[in-house]
């Protein structure tokens, strides 16, 4: 997984999360494919940063700050 591409990560997500409604809820949106793609792109970047940070002796937290998700957003299903 250390060298996983965006496509690899998308396939992995689809392999383990097969229920569209669950994915919509987990990803907090109604455009599941786009959200999965963006998640995979972000994960690929984090893996690359981790590898470059490890090679320079940096901690992962120094490579990139964590993403903080807003808690006040409602899901698509809750809005309906």
C-alpha positions as CSV (number, residue, x, y, z in Angstrom):
1,X,0.0,0.0,0.0
2,X,2.9,2.4,0.4
3,X,3.1,2.9,-3.4
4,X,-0.6,2.7,-4.1
5,X,-1.9,5.0,-6.8
6,X,-5.2,6.8,-6.8
7,X,-6.7,4.1,-9.0
8,X,-5.5,1.4,-6.6
9,X,-7.0,3.2,-3.6
10,X,-10.3,3.7,-5.4
11,X,-10.5,0.0,-6.3
12,X,-9.7,-0.9,-2.7
13,X,-12.5,1.4,-1.4
14,X,-15.0,-0.1,-3.8
15,X,-13.9,-3.6,-2.9
16,X,-14.6,-3.2,0.8
17,X,-17.5,-0.6,0.7
18,X,-20.0,-2.0,-1.7
19,X,-23.3,-0.5,-0.4
20,X,-24.0,2.9,-2.1
21,X,-26.2,4.2,0.7
22,X,-23.5,3.4,3.3
23,X,-20.9,5.2,1.1
24,X,-23.1,8.2,0.8
25,X,-23.5,8.4,4.5
26,X,-19.8,7.8,5.3
27,X,-18.6,10.3,2.7
28,X,-21.3,12.8,3.7
29,X,-22.3,13.6,0.1
30,X,-24.5,12.6,-2.8
31,X,-21.7,12.4,-5.5
32,X,-20.1,9.2,-4.2
33,X,-17.8,8.6,-7.2
34,X,-16.3,12.1,-7.0
35,X,-16.0,11.9,-3.2
36,X,-14.2,8.5,-3.5
37,X,-11.9,9.9,-6.1
38,X,-11.0,12.9,-4.0
39,X,-10.5,10.7,-1.0
40,X,-8.1,8.4,-3.0
41,X,-6.2,11.4,-4.3
42,X,-5.8,12.7,-0.8
43,X,-4.7,9.3,0.5
44,X,-2.1,9.0,-2.3
45,X,-0.7,12.4,-1.4
46,X,-0.5,11.5,2.3
47,X,1.3,8.2,1.5
48,X,3.8,10.1,-0.7
49,X,4.3,12.7,2.0
50,X,4.8,10.0,4.6
51,X,7.4,8.4,2.4
52,X,9.3,11.6,1.8
53,X,8.9,12.6,5.5
54,X,10.2,9.3,6.6
55,X,13.2,9.5,4.3
56,X,14.1,13.0,5.8
57,X,13.5,11.8,9.4
58,X,10.3,13.9,9.8
59,X,7.2,12.7,11.7
60,X,4.1,12.3,9.6
61,X,2.4,15.1,11.5
62,X,5.1,17.5,10.4
63,X,4.6,16.5,6.7
64,X,1.0,17.6,6.5
65,X,-1.6,18.9,9.1
66,X,-4.6,16.7,9.8
67,X,-7.9,17.4,8.2
68,X,-10.6,18.4,10.6
69,X,-14.1,17.6,9.4
70,X,-16.9,19.9,10.3
71,X,-19.5,18.3,12.6
72,X,-22.4,20.7,11.8
73,X,-23.0,19.4,8.3
74,X,-26.0,17.2,7.6
75,X,-25.8,14.3,5.2
76,X,-27.8,14.2,2.0
77,X,-30.1,11.6,3.5
78,X,-30.8,13.8,6.5
79,X,-31.6,16.7,4.3
80,X,-34.3,14.7,2.5
